[in-house]
Amino acid sequence: MQNAKQKYILETMLTVTSFQEKLKKYEVKFNDFFPYFKEGEQMEEILKKKILIIFLNDRETSKKCFENLKKKVLILIEIMKNLSIICRYFLYYYPNINSEDIKIINNIFFL
């Protein structure tokens, strides 16, 4: 029984460490994070708490990770807005030329 508990603790710590490294290296799907920053401050607080748990209550590291992640996501949101404007421009002025390609691009980039 003791061996099973030790194995569980070890596997849990490996999983937590893996999550930490993925967050630090931005090896995450940013689409998963967009809702937290689009919905407002309450959702951001929920994400902060989740990151704090992943970093085992290390407030400094979790705060730094959250802020860096937020910066990256906000940059991507801005890029998506710009791409949306470009796609709308093409669809408006060139509705029949490559419209299928533009629709595919819209489906890839926009939630």
C-alpha positions in Angstrom: 0.0 0.0 0.0 2.8 2.4 0.9 4.5 1.8 -2.5 1.3 2.7 -4.3 1.0 6.0 -2.4 4.6 6.8 -3.2 4.1 6.1 -6.8 1.0 8.3 -6.9 2.8 11.2 -5.3 5.7 10.8 -7.7 3.4 10.7 -10.7 1.5 13.7 -9.4 4.7 15.7 -9.0 5.9 14.8 -12.4 2.6 15.9 -13.9 2.7 19.2 -12.0 6.3 19.8 -13.1 5.3 19.1 -16.7 2.5 21.6 -16.5 4.8 24.2 -15.0 7.4 23.7 -17.8 4.7 23.9 -20.5 3.4 27.2 -19.1 6.9 28.6 -18.8 7.8 27.7 -22.4 4.4 28.6 -23.8 3.8 25.1 -25.0 0.1 25.5 -24.6 -2.9 26.0 -26.8 -3.6 29.7 -26.7 -7.2 29.2 -27.8 -7.7 27.6 -24.4 -6.7 30.9 -22.7 -8.6 33.4 -24.9 -11.9 33.2 -22.9 -10.1 34.1 -19.7 -9.0 37.4 -21.1 -12.1 38.1 -23.2 -14.6 37.6 -20.4 -13.1 40.1 -18.0 -11.5 40.4 -14.6 -13.4 37.7 -12.9 -12.2 35.1 -15.4 -8.7 36.4 -15.1 -8.9 35.8 -11.4 -10.0 32.2 -12.0 -7.0 31.7 -14.3 -4.6 33.2 -11.7 -5.9 30.8 -9.1 -5.4 27.8 -11.4 -1.8 28.9 -12.2 -1.1 29.4 -8.5 -2.2 25.8 -7.9 0.0 24.5 -10.7 2.9 26.3 -9.2 2.1 24.9 -5.7 1.3 28.3 -4.2 4.5 29.9 -5.3 3.0 33.4 -5.6 5.9 35.1 -7.3 6.4 32.5 -10.0 2.7 32.1 -10.7 2.2 35.8 -10.9 5.2 36.2 -13.3 3.9 33.3 -15.4 0.3 34.7 -15.5 1.6 38.2 -16.6 3.8 36.7 -19.3 1.0 34.5 -20.6 -1.4 37.4 -20.5 1.0 39.6 -22.6 1.3 36.8 -25.2 -2.5 36.2 -25.4 -3.2 39.9 -25.7 -0.7 40.1 -28.6 -2.4 37.2 -30.3 -5.8 38.7 -29.8 -4.6 41.9 -31.5 -3.1 39.9 -34.4 -6.4 38.1 -34.8 -8.3 41.4 -34.9 -6.0 42.7 -37.6 -6.4 39.5 -39.6 -10.1 39.8 -39.3 -10.0 43.3 -40.8 -7.9 42.1 -43.7 -10.2 39.1 -44.3 -13.3 41.3 -44.3 -11.6 43.7 -46.7 -10.8 40.9 -49.1 -14.3 39.5 -48.8 -15.9 42.9 -49.4 -13.7 44.0 -52.3 -12.9 40.6 -53.9 -16.0 38.5 -53.1 -15.4 36.0 -55.9 -11.7 35.8 -56.1 -10.3 33.2 -53.7 -13.3 33.6 -51.4 -13.1 29.9 -50.4 -9.5 30.4 -49.3 -10.5 33.4 -47.3 -13.3 31.5 -45.6 -10.8 28.7 -44.7 -8.4 31.3 -43.2 -11.4 32.7 -41.2 -12.2 29.3 -39.9 -8.6 28.6 -38.8 -7.9 31.9 -37.0 -11.2 33.0 -35.6 -13.1 31.4 -32.7 
